[in-house]
């Protein structure tokens, strides 16, 4: 006896994906612009890391279709995201130490 279970997968429209893609393109443009600005190292790294987290969230949500999955799957992946962000903050101070070691 076979049971046919239909999984309804709601995918976004092409218009939605283009909208998200343009946002990603705009955020990348902001990152490139910031690379040419003379900002402090701490501010620059904080801004770039924040923008990267926003871009990663958009990619995961829309292009990896996590937004359309069950909430339990998203909640299962949250500890991994928290771990990655914590690891970023672990190595973040080392980047400042290396900056001060660079010969001027």
Buried (B, 14 or more C-beta within 10 A) or exposed (E): EEEEEEEEEEEBEEEEEEEBBEBBEEBEEEBEEBEEEEBEEEEBBEBBBEBEBEBEEBBBBBBEEBBEBEEEEBEEEEEEBEEEEEEEEEEEEEEEEEEEEEEE
